[in-house]
Amino acid sequence: MAHLFLVKDIAFQAGFSTATVDRVLNGRPGVRRQTEMRVKAAIAELEKQQAAAMGSGRMMAIDIVMETPQRFSDAVRAAFEAEMATFLPGVFRCRFHFAEVMKPAELVQLLDRIRLGGTHGIVLKAPDVAEVAAAVARADAAGIPVVTLVTDLPNSARIAYAGADNRAAGETAAYLIGEFLGAGGGKVLVTLSSGRFRGEEEREIGFRRVIRARYPDIGITEISEGHGTDAATGTLAAAALAADPAISAVYSIGGGNRAVLAAFEMAERPVRVFVAHDLDADNRALLAARRIGFVLHHDLKTDARSAFRAIMSRAAALPRAVSSSLSTVEIVTPYNMPAAD
């Protein structure tokens, strides 16, 4: 079956595993007619989207806007640039707008400037506040699709969310920490970069729900508003440790993990178990050195591909409703850490 697309893209579009799609494409036996038709329809849809994006020889310029620490924005940039290369040449050009800390007014001003300057789409990681939702509504009214990345704005005019199921990720962290600490209980330091991000809030809700239901002897101390930066997060962690000698575990939702570990070392306190998010450069090094125990990872390239597909669907004048696609959360240890791209 002739096609120009990667097997993983066809599988993503069709809703099948890559193994199933591979069997169809290579004409192997045991494939139902209905499955074959769905794979053909997926290829046809991808061709339609690709043709729309390539119409008149124009490339699609999209803007990636994120308030996030540099270690995570570096990982996102690498993922989007890698996924751009899987499309036909010239389909996408990404313009990156990253800042570690941005006031809502500054973020809104940036979104409005992008809208007025012209773009084919915006991929956005931003706090869930009313003024940002209003800026998204203005972009949508101007015909510019907005896809939220990693953290959602569910009450906005965004057309899709690309990222993991954050509540399930928090529940997974609770299970890992609860089983590790066991019946003896203990206290967990939960770190958020900011309470304004819906994704972090969902992780915390999931974490607290499972701890409360299954591990009632485990307590929680929360710190927030360190914005994932080492200086601010380290100061908050040190204060929390000084105030509570029972803290012996960490669930890092918001990052700044080197600073959190340094705070434990300064207090001469051991960390029994440390669960973090995202395989950025810092966490790879900390995991390899056994300084953290688990990383909850989801493939940012899958998120990038979801965002591209959603924007292409709008360009192809497909129905407005674009289903959000959740990427799978993986538990990564020093023994199954995937190779860096």
N, C-alpha and C positions, 0 to 999 in steps of 0.2 A: 504494500500500500504506500504509494509515493506521498511524501510530506516534507516540509521544510522545518519542522519543529522538533525540539527535544522531547524525548519520551516523557520526562517528568512534567513538561508543560501540557502535553496531551492528557496525561493522567489527571493532572490538576483540573483541567477543563471538563473532563468526562466524569470525574468523581470515582475513578478506579485506581487500583494500585499500579505501579509501574510494571510489575510482572504481568498483570492482566493485559495491559496495553501492548507490551512486548509480544505476547502470544498472538494478539490480533494482527499486529503489524507484520509479523513473520509468518502468518498463515498456519500456525500450529494447530493441531487437532484439539477438540474438547472445548471450543469457544462457541457460546450460544449466539444465534443470529442477532438477538436483541443487543448483546454486548458489542458485537461488531458494528451494528448500526450506530450505537452511542459513540463509539470511537470515531467513526466516520463523521458524525455530526459535530464532534468536538473539533476535529481537524478543519472542517468547513467553517466553524465559528472562529477559530484562530486565524484562518485565512482572511475572513471578513474583517476582523479587527485589524490585522496587519495591513490590509489594503487601505482601510480607512485612515490609518495612521500615516501611511506613505502617500496618501492622495496629494496630487500636484507636486510631488517631490519634496514636500515640506517635512522637516523633522519636528518632533514634539518636544518643546522645551518645558520642563516641569521644575518646580521649586520645592526643595526639601527644607522645611523650617523646623528647627528643634531647639528647645531649651534643655540642655543636658550636659553633663561633664564631658570633657574632651575624649576621655578613654572610650566612652560609648559612641560619641559622634564619629570617631575614627572607624569604629567597627561598622557603623551604619553606612558611612561613605564607601567603605570597601565592598559591602554587600550590594549596594546600588550600582556601583561601577562594574562589579562582576556580572550582575544580571543584565545590565545594558548590553554587554557583549554577546548575550545569547539571543538577542533580537536581530532582525535584519539590520545591516549597517545604516546608521543615520536615523533610526526611528526615534530614539530618545536622546535628549541632552539634559543633564541634571545640573541645576544651579543650587549650591548648598549655602544655607544660612544658619550657622550654628552659634550659640552662645551658652556659656555655662550657667549664667543667671540673667534673666531678662524680666523686667517689670511688665505687668500686663499691658500697660499703655505703650511700651516700646514694641512689644510683640504685635499688638493691634496696628500700630503705625507701619510696621514692616509688612504685615499681611495686606494692608490697604495699598501700600506702595507697589507691591507685587501685582495686585489686582489692576491698578491703574496703568502699570507698565506693560501688562499683557503676559499671559502664561497659558499653557494648555492644561495645567493642573497643579495642585498643591498637595504635598504630603506633609502632614503636620503632627508633631509631638508637642503638646502644649497643655497648660493647666486647664482644668474644667471650670472656667469662670465665665460669667455672663458676657463680659466685653469681648472675649475671644469668640464665643458662640455667635455674637452679633457680627463680628468680622467675617466669620465663615458664611453666615447668611448673605452678607453683601457679595462675597465671592461667588456663591451659588447663584444669586440673582443675576450676576454678570455672565453666567454661563461657564464658570470655572469650577470644575469638580474638585472637591477636597476629600482626601483620604486620611484618616487618622492612623498614626503609627504607634504601636506599643502601648499607648494609653489612649483611651477613647474619649470622645465627646458625644455621648449617646443622644443628648437632647439638642444637638445642633443639626445643621443642614448638610453634614458630611454625607458622602454617598456610600462609604464603606469603612470598615475598620480592618487594619492589617496588623496582626499580632497574636499573642498567645492568649489563652483563657487565664486571666490573671487570678481569678478567684481559685481555680483549680491548682494553680502554682502555689498559692499561699497554703492551701490544704495539704499539698505534697510536702511543703517545708515543715508544717506542723507534724505530719506523720514521721518524717525523718528525725526531727528533734525529739519528739515524744518517745519514739521507740529507742532512741539512743540514750536519753536520760533515764528511762525506765521508771520503776515504782518509786525510786528515791526522790523524784521530782527535781526542782531547782527553779531558777529564774532565767528567763530569756530576754536579752536586749534586742528589741526590734527597732531597726533604723530605717527611717523614711527620709528621702531627700526633701519632700514637701508634702503637706497634706492637701495641696491643690490639685495633685495629679490623680485622676480617676483610677488609672491602672495600679498605682501604689495603694490606694485606698481599698481596691478590690483584693489585692494580695493580703493586706492586713485583715480584712473581714474574713477571708477564707481561713487564714492562719488562726485567728482568735476563735472561730467557730469550732474547728477541730480540737484545739487545745481545751476549750471549755467542755466539749462533749466527751472526749476520750482520755484526756490527760489533766484532770482537775487539780492535781498536785503541783502542776507547773505554773509559775507566775510569769507575768509579762511586764517589762518596763519599756516604754517607748520614747524614742527621741526623734525629733523632726526639725525641719527647716535648716539642715546643714547643706542642702542643695547638692549633695553628693560630692562636695569638695573636701579635700583632706583636712584643711585647716579648721573649718567650721565643724565638720563631723567629728573630728578628733577631740575638739573642745567639749562638745556635747557628750561624747562617749565617756570622757574622763570624769565629767561631773556626775554622770549616772553611776559609774562604778564607785566613786567616792561616797555616793549617797546610799548605795545598796550593796552590801558585801555578799549577797546571795547570788548575784548574776554570774552565771558560769557558761552561758551559751549565747549564740548570736544568730538572728535571722536578719540578714542585710538585704532590705528591699531597695534602699536608695543608694548603695555604693559607699565609696570612701573607705574601703576595707583595709587598706594599709594603715590608715589612721586609727581605725577601730582596734586593730591588732596592736598597734603601738601603745594605745591607751591601756590595754590589758597588761602589756609588758611593763609600762611605767608603774602600774598599780601592783605589779608582781602577782598577777592573778592568772591562773590557767584558763584556757578556753576548752571546754569539753567537746563541743561540737559547733561548727560554724557553717551555715548554709547561706550561699550568696546567689546572685542572679547574673547571667550573661558571661559568655566566654570572651571578654575583652582581654587586652594584653596583660593588665594587672592581675586579673583573676586566673589567667593561664599560669602565670608565674607563681602565684600563691598556691594554686592547686598542685602544681608540679613539686613545690617545696613542702607539701603536706601541711601548709599553714592554715588552709581551710579544708573542710572535709567534703563538701558537695557544692556543685554549681548547678542551678536550674537554668537550663539553656534551651532557647528555641532559635531556629535557623532564620537569621535576619534576611538571607537571600530569598527564602520563601515569602517573607513579608514584603520584600521589594517586588517580587514577581506579582504578588496579589495586588499591590498598589498600581503597578503598571497595567495589569489587566483591567482593573476597575476604571482607570482613566481612559484606556483604549475603548472600553465598552461605551463610555459616554461619547467619545469622539465618533464612534460608529453609529450613534443615534439609536442605541438599543434602549429597551425600557429603563426607566429611571431607577427602579429598584435593582441594586447590585448587592448580592449577598456577601456579607463579611466572611472571610475565611480565616479560621483560627489555626495558627501553627502549633505543632506538637511540642509539649514541654518534655525535655529529656533530663534525666538525672545523670550528671557527669561526675566521675570520680577521677583520681589520678591514673586509674587503670583503663579507662575507656575514653580518655580525652581525644577528640578528633584532631587531626593535623590542622594547623593554621593554614588559611588560604594564602 
